[in-house]
Amino acid sequence: MLESHVDDATAVDSGVAFQDYAARSRLCPLFLLGDAATLLREFPPRAVDCAMTSPPYWGKREYAGGGIGMEADWRDYVQALLRVFGELKRVLKPTGSFWLNIGDSYVNKNLAGLPWRVALAMTDEQGWILRNCVIWNKVKGGPDNAVDKLRNVHEPVFHFVKSPKGYYYDVDAIRTNPKKAQVVNGAVVSATGVSGVRYRRQIELSTALSDEEKQAAFEALEAILDQVRAGELADFRMIIRGQQRTTHSDSSAVSGRARDLAVKGFYFLKYHPNGSKPSDVWDIIPEDTQKRKTHFAPYPEDLCKLPILATCPPGGIVLDPFCGTGTTNYVAHCLGRKSVGIDVSAEYLEAARDRCNFLI
């Protein structure tokens, strides 16, 4: 039986352990014990497809093995993370992505803004490109007995890439399954009930459209209903001059849709036939489904699924430089990806190994 492996790796042999693992076909994660910045220094460049992590909170918890998060000053915490992320950027492929979930802390009752301090330092000092800031809404959050502030129930998840174009992103892998159009009493009806009757009436009664524009609008509406009927389109909205407000901007100088409205008198908003892509607000409860007794991070499995599906190609390697009990690695394994986890705690890595062995 193949098992996930824990190496007490030094800076000299961590790179060898990684290259040996990358060359093998086994899916089980590789776990490396030690300081992330030190171990990553020996990894070959441009070798990892995707990285995702949730580093220790600053000044909130004492983790087994110590390490990052125990600094006396938050500025030292930021710099310690940057040392790791600088090495991570080197080992990430040009097509790779890095997803960072990081929590905030208070200093003398002042919210420090640590997530954005780290993110801006990464873009300004290390050249990372920030593509998204996802709001992780924990829904219920943890207990908060303060009587002079609101409860904190969200954390950011930042998506970084190395270059503005050419990075791997499979948006179809994370779309929601679309509702289907149907035919009711001989008329096609979109996934949300659009039949075209209301739009036809609005075009017919419009005083803002010329006769030529009305005729063009009728023909365009019939053509898009044909696409719905043929299954090429699940849903749509029609914006007609004088009937619906424009989306994004009323200025034709900055909006192509506004130009269409000014020139043609209408335009369409087409819904993707494969379903909608996720928004940048994720409602995920930080439940500890493992009933762990040795680790306190609320980092849930569901938080890892969309990033790995979207930005790690099948057969790729996922890296977590602060893997703790191996949530990122566990999800990567479930999704058919190889992974490497690094942590300073042998206790956490042993729990991660045991957890991932259940999948074999």
Secondary structure, 3 states (H helix, E strand, C coil): CCCCEEECCCCCCHHHHHHHHHHCCCCCCEEEECCHHHHHCCCCCCCEEEEEECCCCCCCCCCCCCCCCCCCCHHHHHHHHHHHHHHHHHHEEEEEEEEEECCCCEECCEECCHHHHHHHHHHHHHCCEEEEEEEEECCCCCCCCCCCCCCCCEEEEEEEECCCCCCCCCHHHHCCCCCCCEEECCEEECCCCCCCHHHHHHHHHCCCCCHHHHHHHHHHHHHHHHHHHCCCCCCEEEEECCCCCCCCCCCCCCCHHHHHHHHCCEEEEECCCCCCCCCCEEECCCCCCCCCCCCCCCCCCHHHHHHHHHHCCCCCEEEECCCCCCHHHHHHHHCCCEEEEEECCHHHHHHHHHHHHCCC
